[in-house]
Amino acid sequence: MHEIENRDTYSMMENCKKHMYQPIQLELTDGSVYQGILHSYDNEKMYMLMPNMSANQQASREDDRFFFPFFGPFGLFGFPFFGVRRFGPFFPFFI
């Protein structure tokens, strides 16, 4: 079982390396879909830069601006490899 998990993790990390700093679309095993920019990865998770659209947070809060002036209304979100069904490039425009 560990051999399969290691192979899946290795292929996921290779795919992350291929799409680093590019817009991607991510589908989780529960069916939810996210779009963002692949920021980084480690041995267990991939991290995406995505809009921070939480229901409890307003986009125009001034105190957030002082802590993260370069991200604005964006946040860095981690997704564990075991919860990812698939991901690939995302093209939010027509060519």
Backbone hydrogen bonds, N-H to C=O, Kabsch-Sander energy under -0.5 kcal/mol:
donor,donor_aa,acceptor,acceptor_aa,energy
5,E,1,M,-2.1
6,N,2,H,-2.8
7,R,3,E,-2.2
8,D,4,I,-2.6
9,T,5,E,-2.6
10,Y,6,N,-2.6
11,S,7,R,-2.5
12,M,8,D,-2.2
13,M,9,T,-2.5
14,E,10,Y,-2.2
15,N,11,S,-2.0
16,C,12,M,-2.1
17,K,13,M,-2.4
18,K,14,E,-1.8
19,H,15,N,-1.5
20,M,17,K,-0.7
21,Y,38,L,-2.5
22,Q,19,H,-1.7
24,I,36,G,-3.2
25,Q,88,G,-2.6
26,L,34,Y,-3.2
27,E,86,R,-3.0
28,L,32,S,-2.6
29,T,83,G,-2.3
31,G,28,L,-1.9
34,Y,26,L,-2.5
36,G,24,I,-2.0
37,I,49,L,-2.1
38,L,22,Q,-2.1
38,L,36,G,-0.5
39,H,37,I,-0.6
39,H,47,Y,-2.8
40,S,47,Y,-1.4
42,D,45,K,-2.6
46,M,79,F,-2.4
47,Y,40,S,-3.2
48,M,77,F,-3.0
49,L,37,I,-2.9
50,M,48,M,-0.7
50,M,75,G,-2.4
52,N,73,P,-3.3
53,M,51,P,-1.2
57,Q,54,S,-1.1
61,R,58,Q,-1.1
65,R,61,R,-0.8
66,F,62,E,-0.9
67,F,63,D,-1.0
68,F,64,D,-2.4
72,G,68,F,-1.6
74,F,71,F,-0.9
75,G,50,M,-2.9
77,F,48,M,-2.9
77,F,75,G,-0.6
79,F,46,M,-2.9
81,F,44,E,-2.7
83,G,80,P,-1.4
84,V,81,F,-1.6
85,R,27,E,-2.4
85,R,83,G,-0.5
86,R,27,E,-1.7
88,G,25,Q,-1.7
90,F,23,P,-2.2
